[in-house]
């Protein structure tokens, strides 16, 4: 006999079905591409690998929406439109506003988090009830959309090397970015979305000092994430650098690191990324659990707005 709660439990497994089927298709595409060497399969490989993890996490987040305001159409719109607009705007602004400097990575963080925040606010401006948790989910959707399209670009670029086309490098790039994407763009924009939508259940956005501080905070996390390899390199040189390496640097040459330095640099690089990820996830959880759950809309509100979506 089927219980009343079964459909809900089945619905909550949608993200898992998306991930397992998508992963199987990606592995199958990798195998066939390597066996046949067919270049026509490269776009399929790039798209599957770049979108699998972002789409899975958006589906997982969608199951935890706070009100009936969020539907599949809005999630799809924020993911695709928000992601594309964010990538295009960031590309234009970074091209004309940024130049090589010590603050380059922080500038990238400010621009990319700013364009994602603007895209999120624009695409969700007509929501009648702005729940904090829904804001985090929609922010994650915009961020993961940005990450998916950005990863597709990186994967496509990785295909081309000085020795010709490299499918192995493409696959390695997709694996690395897929593993790291849950603690990147989606996480940072989810935090901003929660702050943008707070306090809960109001009709208009509130541009507050707290939102500005959150924007600077996630931009800093973004900058630290992007610059961690360089930070690890500098720390390794400061701690273990030798006289001949400093002499080469003074003359404008980049010295070859020793095996010990390579190991230390790799450790510091990954340790730094883990610290940034833990801070980001901790911040997200703090915002999520401190947010009040929204009450179901009243019948009068439904009649006045014409919104008859069923709250979850």
N, C-alpha and C positions, 0 to 999 in steps of 0.2 A: 504494500500500500504506500503511495507517495505522500509524503508529508507536505504541509503548507510551505515550509521553509526551503524545500529542495530547489525550486527555481532560483532563489536568491543565492544559494550556495553554488549552483552551477554557473550563474552569472559571474560570481566572484572568481571563477577559475578561467575567465576569458583571457586574461593576460598571460597565463601559463600556456594555454593552447596557442596563442599568438607566438610566444617565444619558441616553444618546441617545434612547431611546424616551420617557422621562419628559419630557425637554426638548421633544421634538417635540409631545407631548400638551399641555404647558403653553403653548407658542406657539400651537398650534391653538385652545386654550381662550381665550387672550387675544384672538385675532383674532375668533372667533365672538362672544365677549361684547361686544366693541366694536361689531361690525357689528349685532348684534341688540338689544343693550341688555337682554338677558334677565337679571333678577336671580337667577333660579334657578341660573345658572352660577357665581355668585360663590363659593359653598362649594367647588365643584370647583377654581376658580382659586386660592383660598386654600390648600387642602390640597395641590394639586400643587406650587405654588410654595414652600410652607413645608417640605415633606418631601423634595423632590427631592435637594437636595445632602446633607442629613444621611443619607438612606437610601443614597445612592451611596457616601459615605465609610465607612459601616458595612459595606457589602458589600465594599469594597476592603480594609478592615481584617480582615474575617472570613477572607479568602483567605490571610492571613498569620498565622493562629493557630498557637500553639506546640505545643499538645498536642491529643489527642482529646477533652479535657474540654469544649471549646466546641462546641456544635452550634447548628443554626438555631433550635431552640426557645429555648435560653438567650439567644441574641442578640436574638430577638424579645421575650422577656420583659424583658430589661434595657432595651431601647429603649423599649417602650411603657409597661410598668409603672414602670420607673425614671424615665422622662421625666415621666409624669403625676404620680407621687408627689412628684417633685422640684418641679414647678411648683406643685402644691397646697400643699406644706409651705412653700415659699419665700413664696408669696403670704400665707399666714396669719402667718408670723413677721415678714415685712416690714411687714405692716399694724399689728401690735401692738407691735413692738419698735423700729421705726425712726421717726425724726422728722427734719425738716430741720435739718441741722447740717453742719459741715465734714467730719465723718467718715461722712456718709451713704453714700457710694459704697463705702467700705471695709466698712461694715456689710452692704451688699448682697452684696459679695463673700464675706464670711464666712458669711452665711446660705446663699446659693445653692450655694457649693462644699461647705458642710457637709452640706446635705440630699442633694446628689448622692452624696457619699461614704458617707453612712449608707445610702442606697438601694442603692448598689453592694455594700456589705458584706452587707446583708441578703439580697439576691437571689442572691449567690454564696457564701453561707456553707456550703452543702453540697458544694461542690467538694472532691474528695479531693486533687487536685494543684493547687497554686496557683502557676502559672508567672508570672513577672514580665511577660513579653510578653503572655500571655493577660489578665493584669490590666489592662494598658494598653488592649487591644482592648475588653474589657468596660467599662472606664471610659469609653472613647470612645463606646461604644454608649449608655450612660446619658446622657452629656453631649450627644450629638447628638439623643437623644430629647427631652431638656429643651429644646434649641435649636429643634427642629421645632415643638413645641407652643407655645413662647413666640413664635416667629415667626408662627405662625398667628394668635395673639392680636394682635400688632402689625399684621399685614396687615389683619385685620378692622377694627381701630380706625382705621387709615389711610383706610379707605373713607369714613368720615364726616367731613365738613368743614363749616365754617360756610356754605359755598355749596351744600351738598347732597352727594350721593354722588359720589366721585371715583375712577373706575377707574384713571386714570393714576397717582394717588398710591399706590393699592394695588399696582400693578405695580412702581412705582419702589421701594417698600418691600421687596417680595419680591426684587427684583434685588439691592438693596444688602445685605440680610441673607443672601441666598444666597451672594453673593461673599465675605462676611466670616465666614460660619459655620465654615469649616474651621479658623480660627485663634481660635475662641471657646470655647464650652462644651465641645465634644468634645475639644479639645486640652488644656484645663485638667484635665478629669476623667480623661483618659488618663494624664496625669502622676501624678495621685493614685492611680489604679488600679495603676500599676506599683510605686509605693512601698508601697501597702497589701499587695500580693502578694509583696513581697520580705522575706527572701531566698527564692529560688525553691524549688519542689517541697516545700512543707511543707503540713500539713493545716489548721492554724489561723492566723488572722490575728495579726499582731504589732503591737500598739499601741506605737509607739516614738517617741522624740524626733525621729527623722528624718521620720516621718509628720506630726508636728505642725508641723515647720518647712516641709515641703512644702505642707501645708494653708495656712499663713500666706503662703507664697510665691505660690501660685496665686490666693489671695484678693487679694493685692496686685496681681497682673497683671490680675485681673478688675476691681478698683477703678480702676486706671489706664486700662483700656480704656473703661470706662463714663464716666469723668470727663474724657477727653481733650479734648472740646470745651470744657469749662470751663477746663481748664488752658491750652489754646491761647488762649482769650479773655483770661485774666489776663496771660499772657506778652505778648500783643499790646498790651494796655493799658499794661503796665509799660514796654515798649520804645518805643512810638510814641504814647502818650497825650498829649493836649494839655490846657492849663489849663482850657478850657471843659468838656471831658469830665470832668475830675476834679471840677470845681464841681458838675456835674449829679449825679455819683455821691454827693458829700457831701450833696446835698439829697434823695437817695433816688430819683433818676431814672436810667434806663439810657440812656446816650448812644448816638446813632446812629453806627456806625463809618463811616469813610471807605472808598472803594474800595480804597485801598492796604492799609488795615487788614483788610478782608475777605479780600483775597488772602493776606496774611500769616497770618491766622488759619486759613484753609483749609489752607495749606501746613503749618503747625505741627500742625494736627489730624491730617492724614493721615500726616505724618512720625512723630508720636508713636504712632499705631496700628501703623505698620510696625515701629517699634522694639520695641513690646510683642509683636507677632507673632513677630519674629525671635528674641527672648529665649525665648518659649514654645516655638517649634519647635526651637530649639537645645537647650533643656532636655529636650524629649521625645526627640530623637535621642540625646542623651547617655545617658538612662536605657535606651533601647532597645538600643543597641549595647554597653553595659556589662553587660547582663543575660545570664547564661549560657543557652544553649539547653537545654531540658528533655530528658532522655533518655526514650525510649519506656517506658511502664509495663511491668513484668515480668508474666509469666503468673500468678505467685502473687498479685500485686496485683489483677490482673483477676478472678481467682477470688474473692478475699476481698471485693471491692467490687461484683462483678457488672457492672463497666464493661467492655464489649467494643468501645468506640468505636475506630476505626482512627486512630492518630496520623497527623498530616500533617507 
